Amino acid sequence: MMDNNELLSRIIAEVLAEMGGSVPASAVESAVKASMASTGAGASHSSGAADIDITTDITSKESKATPTLDNPADMDSLMRMKGKTPARIGVGRAGGRLKTQTLLTLRADHAAAKDAVFMDVDPALLEKMGLFSVTTMCTDKNQFLTRPDLGRKFSDEAIREIQSKCQKNPDVQIYASDGLSSTAIKANLENILPAIMDGLKAKGISVGTPFFVKYGRVGAEDAISEALGAKVVCVLIGERPGLATAESMSAYIAYNATVGMPEARRTVVSNIHSGGIAAVEAGAYIADLIEKILKAKKSGVELQN
């Protein structure tokens, strides 16, 4: 495999050739040196550009776990710290600016976060899991982001569809919703939903018909609880993505949920993703937690008293 200098030389040679026919080797060498100097690769504080392997996924867990700080005083301590946090530590700098790899990783993570918010959940995933879909009163993504109140409400038609397709008066009604991260649904739903349902059924707890809500906010579960008469409602929803992960899901659980109830009545299990609580593990925990809520007949802060 050619190194970065060789790759850069080939690219520059091809460009110069297209511009003016045959190109002397000395012209290519001068162009490469000028390019390296303009990116800071030849400066005393390397930007990291010459060290980037273009075949490596710089957003991968393994890549982010590798410090880019030059000559750390205590590498062992730095590696221990990086093993305990997704924060961007040990990244170093190039003069007064970020290294190239750090900047590119930031931009890639930001792009992933934007995609998580603006992309829709793949209908093929919902079909594969046998989930029908209903939409809140939001008509598009822009309205969903600017009118949170509409993401908590359903039209009369949507309520009738939910009632016609779902089991009435279950002990527990579970559904999934895109929320602010479609990526979280894609990454976790196939593992967490079966784990919760199997866990509840093993405990002898009746579970309603699962489904999917598009453009949904957490408060939409209150309307669903009232429509189906569920003792407990649980929504698996995508959380607002950050630069650490765009895959984080939360489960919001409420006993006897009603429209307009205080938010303090919800019990939350958060940080469900590959770098936090694994989906299958979270599913087992949520099943145990719902059993506790049913026995106590309360949720949220009341459950702690």
N, C-alpha and C positions, 0 to 999 in steps of 0.2 A: 504493500500500500504506500502510495506516495505521501511525503509529509506536506505540511501546509505551504512551505516555501516553493516546493516543486509544483503544487497545485496552482498557487498564485502565479508562478512563472508561465505555466501553460495557458492560463486564462488570459494573462496580459499579452502573450505572444499571439494568441488567436485574435484578440481585439485589434492589436496593432497591425496584424496582417490584413484584416478586413479593411482597415483604414488606408493602408498604403502599400500593399503588395508585400514583397520579401522584407524581413526585418532582421538587422544584424543582432547577434547575440548580446553585444554590448548595450544595445538600446533596451533589450528586454531586462538585462541586469540592472540598468539604471532605473527603469520603471518599477521594478520590484523593490529596490532600495527606497525609492521615493514613497511607494505605497506603504512599506513597513514603517517608515519614519512618520508618515501622516497618521497612522493608527496607534503610534506610541509603542509598537512592538520592539523597537530598537532602543527605547529610552531606558533609563536606569530603573524606573518604576514600571514594570511590564503591565500592560493592560490586560494580559491574559489571552489576547487574541491568538497569539502563536501557539498557545497550549490547548486550544479547544479542538477536540476531535469531532468533526462534523458528522460522524456516524453515531455519536453518543446522544442519548436523550437527556438533555441537561435539566429537564424537569423531573427526572426519575428520582426515587427515594435514594438510590445508591449514589447518584451524582451529587445530590444535595448534601449527603452525609460526608462528602469529601471536602475538607477545608481548602480554600484557595488563598489563605493567608500565607504570605512569604515568611519563612523562618520563624514559626511560633516558638516562644520561649519554653512552653510546656505542652507538647503535642498530646500527651496522654490525658492531661486535664481537659484540653480543648475537645478531644474526641468524646470524653465522658459527658461534657456539657452538651455537645451536639446530639448525643444519644438520648438526651432527656427533653429536648425541645425542638420544634420545627422552626424556631426563630432563626433568622439569618445572621449567625455569628461565625466568626472566623473566616470572613469573606475577603479581608484585605482591601487595598485600594491602589489606584494608579495615580500617584500625585494627589491631587485634591478631588478625584472623582472615583466612581465605582469601576471595578474591573469589567471588561467586556462580558465575561461569562455571567457575572452577577447581574448586570443590566439586562442581558438577554433572558435570563431566568425570570427576573421580575416581570418583564414584558410578556413572557409566555404564560406565567401564572395569572397575570391580569387578564389576558385574553381568555384563559380557561374560565375565570370567574364571570366574565361578560357572557360567554357562551352558555354557562350554567343558568344565568338569569333569562337570557333572551331566546334560547332554543326551547322547543316543545319536546315533551316526552314522546319517544317513538311509539306510534300506535301498534307496531309489531310486537313490542314488549307486552303491552296490555292484552293483546290478542293471545299471545303465548301463555299468559297467566290466567286467561279466562275472565278478565275484568271488563265490565262494561263501563262506559265513561259518561259523566254528566258535567255540565259547565255551570259555573256560578253566573251571576248577573253581569260579569265583565264580558265585553264583546271582543276584546283583543288584548294583546300583551301590554300595550301602552296604557290602556284604561286600568288594567290590573295593577300596574305599578303606581299609577297616580290616584287611584280610587280604592284604597284598602277596604272601605266599607262595602263596596260591591262584591268584593271577594269573600265576604262572609254571608252573602245572601243568595237565594235561589229563586228562580221564577216558579210560578205555580205548576207549570208544565214539568220542570225538572223535579220538583217534589213528588209529583204524581208518578214520574218514571222511577224514582228511587223506591217509592212505596210499592209499585207494581212488580219490581224485579227483586226486591229484598225480603228476607224473612222478617215477620213482624215480632216485636217484643222479645228479642234475644237477650241473653245475659250480657253479651258483648257485641258491639258493632265495630268492625275494623274497616278502615278504608285508607287509600293512599292519595296524596295530593302533591302536585308539582311545587307549590309554594314558590320560593325564590331560587330553587336549584333543581332543574330537570336532571342534571348530572347525578345528583344524590339518589334519585329514583332509579336511574339506570344502574348505578353502582351497587345498590343495597337491596332493592325490593325483592328480587328473586330469592334471596337468602333469608331475609328477616320475616316476610309475611308467612311462609310455611312454618317457620320455627314457632311463631306466636300461635298460629291456629292449631298446630299439632300439640303444643304444650297445653293450651286451654282445653282441647278436647280430651286429652289424657287425664285432666283434672275433673272431667264431667261437667264442664262449663259450656253452655250452648253459645255458638258463635254465628252471627248473622252472615249474610252474603257480602263478601268483600267487593269493592268497586273502586273506581278512580274518579277524582274530582279535578277538573282542569281549571286553572286560574283560581285556586283556592287559598284562603287564609285560614289560620288556626280556628277562628271563631265560627267557621262554617260547620264545625262539628256539633255546635249547639242546635242548629236547625235540623241536622240529620238525626240527632238524638230525639228531638221532639217528634219528627216525622215517623220514626220507626219504633218509638217507645222502648229504646234500649236502656238497660240499667247502667251500662258503662259504654262510653264511646272512645275510640282510640284512633287518632289520625297519624299516619306515618308521612311526614312532610319534609320537603327539601328546605334547608336553612340558608340564610343569606351567605353566599360564598365569600371567602377571604383569600389572601395570597398564600395561606398555608395549605388550604384544600378547598376544592369546589364540590366535594362529594359528601359533605356532612348532612346527616338526616337527624331529625328528632321525632320522638313519639310524645304526643300530648294526650293525656288520658283524663277523663272526667267522669264522675259519678252523678247520675241524674242531671245531666247538663241541660240547661235551659237558655234560650236566647236572652241576652242582656245580663247574664250572671257575672259575678266578679272574676277577674282573671286568676285570683288567688285560689280558686277552686280547681285549678288544673294541676295535675302532677306531670312532670316533664322528665323524660330520659333523653339526654342530648349527646352530641359528640359521637354519633354512630357513623363510623367510616373506617377504612382500612388502617389508618394511623391512630384511631381512637378506640372505641368499643367495636369489636367485629360484629357484623350484622347477625350472625347466628347466635353469638353469645348474648347480644342485646335482646334478641327474640326470646330466648329462654328466660332472661331476667324480667322482661316485660310481662310474660305469662304469669310468673310468680307474683309480680307487683299487682297485676289485675286481680288475681285471686285474693290478695290482701285487701284491695279496695272493695271488692264485693263483700267480703266478710265484715269489714269495718263500716260499710255503707257510707263512705265519705272519701274525698280525694283532696289534693292540694294541701294547703296549710292545715286544714282540719285533720288530715290524716296523720300529721306530726304530733297532734295534741293527745 
